[in-house]
Amino acid sequence: MRRAGRPVRARLRDRVAASDPGLLRLAAGLRTAGAIALTVAVLALLDTGVRQLVAGALAAMVSTFAVREKGRAQQALTLALGLPVALASMTLAAVLHRFVLVGDLFFLALIFFAVYGRRFGERGTALGLIAFQIYFVSLFVGATVADLPELFRVLALAFGCSALMRFVLVPETPTGVLERLRGAFRARLAQLLSAQLDLVDAGPEEADRALEQVREGTARLHETALLIQARLAEGTADDAAARLVQRRVADAEIAAERLGLSLLRARGAERVDTLALHLPGAPVPSGGRQPVRDDATAALRRDLDALRLLVLRPVAQATGTSVAHLRNRLLGYRDEENLPDAAPAVQDVFRAVGESARAVLGLRIALGGAGDESDDSPATARSREELDAEDAVLDAEEDEPAEEPTGLRRPTTRAAVQVAVGSTLAMVGGELLSRDRWYWAVLTCWIVFLNTASTGEILVKGYRRLLGTVLGVLAGIVLAGAVGQHTWTAFALVLLFVFAMFYTAPLSYTLMSFFVTAALGLLYTLLHTYSMSVLVLRVGETALGAACGVIAAAFVLPVHTDRRTNDLLATVLERLGDVTRSAVDQLSGGPPVELLDGARGLDQALADLRAATQPLTHPVTPLRARRETARYVVALLETCAYHARSLAATAELLPTHPSIAADPRLKRAAGRIAHNLETIAAHVTGAPSGARVETGPSIASLLGPPGSGTPRYGRVTDRVLRHLQRLDEAVAGLARPLGVPVAEPADRPHAGPIAG
């Protein structure tokens, strides 16, 4: 009912924007499928044979998805360099076709250098991918020296059609992508607010489902914020504008997350475990199963809905008396005297609504929609002044480049050696299975190493590819019988599958493998080489290639999952300590420093750790206890990251916010957190240390009791203490699952100043 007032088209647009941030998947699918369709159409007009049509379609696909650089000039240069690389690869494949041993040795060398080229960035990765895939295309269509003139024309046409789709028909500019990502952020923020509104009224039976929706909305909002962070440098006019948008996005994300926690408290869960927002399947906290019941509940629903409407309203339309009235009312909740007469927990929700409204106002201003100030209330004018003051103190800091490993310790070198060894095994085994289709095993071995960094990740990716291939073979059998020799129907289905492949790739590797295999089954039909035995052979070659990749990863310069996750866990703990230390230093009266970059670095390190633990948390893993431990540790770290981000956001307000004052006592009170982070990190990395994790009285008690000669802390300091307390509890909670010893009460020293 409350969402019926918006036009259906607007609701649909926001839903699409939220499900596909920046429309990146949609654009990738359209661009690739369009390049193939355009290439096939032109070749058909030139009366080209079916083999050349297939080669052109595959070359158009490769030349489109291989180029991943963000700038248009860089994309154009990489595409221009890719054509001679493709021509050379096709020539060598055709020339060496008759010399089996020499051809195999060259293919292995090509595989090694294609992977090694990743060390030179996105361009090196793209050119290596083009060289490998075009060599594969020549094997697939059986190219010979006599075919080269025609295939050269096909390759040139395919690259030209790819360029036309990329730069003219489905253009992608950094500014445009960033603009769409901003729209996706607003849409996902509105979806999260809708889920939070449902949480207000959810009864005992619906509580877990409502919390799950809030949890999913929070995770999706965070995902979009990270995507925006990755695109800021290229999509904004200068560094100052990028940093302004970064800050405002972070403010909005933190405010929305804080609002969700306030709602849980208002449901009766006085001591909300913030783990509930991050651990999948965690139930509603005890005492929080009843809906919010208060005389001000109707006003709370109204204001949450008003906040959602402000978020959804386009920046260019943020004017008018009604908008100003809504904005002024919500911002008024930041002042104590404007709060309704309600229970303290419900009043906290209204305060969180006010802070969220301020974050939305800041986001609008950062995106160029400051709006008319004539209808501002005093609270709104004060919020604008605070935002202007914050913008004035933005000060960028240069990041020190990280030390790069050398030799076989370099990830690209190690991966190149592993792929070469695995491909050798796949080539030998593939030849035993089929002298004509052995390259499928090599292709699978190559693919399972893409974007993986440990043996466990390769094992999971190989399993998913095999599962998708089996399902794709079954679909290919059905489609081949239905399509028969209807060439254009088959090509139309291939285009549909290619689009689906790229649209689903970031979501499910199994689905992507399914669509690839189904499309290849149709291509075999077009080449008149389809048979049941061919598709069954593809399953066997895929299983062999995945197995060879796992063997190479496990025995050749292995990076075991435990080692990788420990290294990433240590990085997360280090960055968590840096963000916490810097925020507490500033909240204690230290000099202002840039904090959001460190917070985003923490987010990225946590995202890397989450990806690396997938082999441990995969549903098919037999180590159930280990799976639960990994999920629990990551969830605790998510909790820590939320509180660290909140501390950083509050600390950045300190120089300009009139209601926030530094409190020197915070530095001493937070000393235990720093000690525990260092102790856990030392245990994870195996560094010799006799230190133990410390627990003890609450963080607030370490400031000194009221009336002991020190002033009572205010509401903002109270909020900081809540974040520090939850952070202290979450960090100490890491000790048990990670096996870190905890100090006995008699062994615990008094907390000292936070390490710095």
Secondary structure, 3 states (H helix, E strand, C coil): CCCCCCCHHHHHHHHHHHHCHHHHHHHHHHHHHHHHHHHHHHHHHCCCCHHHHHHHHHHHHHHHHCCCCCCHHHHHHHHHHHHHHHHHHHHHHHHHHHCHHHHHHHHHHHHHHHHHHHHHHHHHHHHHHHHHHHHHHHHHHCCCHHHHHHHHHHHHHHHHHHHHHHHHHCCCCHHHHHHHHHHHHHHHHHHHHHHHHHHHHCCCCCHHHHHHHHHHHHHHHHHHHHHHHHHHHHHCCCHHHHHHHHHHHHHHHHHHHHHHHHHHHHCCCCCCCHHHHCCCCCCCCCCCCCCCCCCCHHHHHHHHHHHHHHHHCCHHHCCCHHHHHHHHHHHHHHCHHHCCCCCHHHHHHHHHHHHHHHHHHHHHHHCCCCCCCCCCCHHHHHHHHHHHHHHHCCCCCCCCCCCCCCHHHCHHHHHHHHHHHHHHHHHHHHHHHCCCCCHHHHHHHHHHCCCCCCHHHHHHHHHHHHHHHHHHHHHHHHHHHHHCCCHHHHHHHHHHHHHHHHHHCCCCHHHHHHHHHHHHHHHHHHCCCCCHHHHHHHHHHHHHHHHHHHHHHHHCCCCCHHHHHHHHHHHHHHHHHHHHHHHHHHHCCCCCCCCHHHHHHHHHHHHHHHHHCHHHHCCCCCCHHHHHHHHHHHHHHHHHHHHHHHHHHHHHHCCCCCCCCCCCHHHHHCHHHHHHHHHHHHHHHCCCCCCCECCCCCCHHHHCCCCCCCCCCCHHHHHHHHHHHHHHHHHHHCHHHHCCCECCHHHCCCCCCCCC
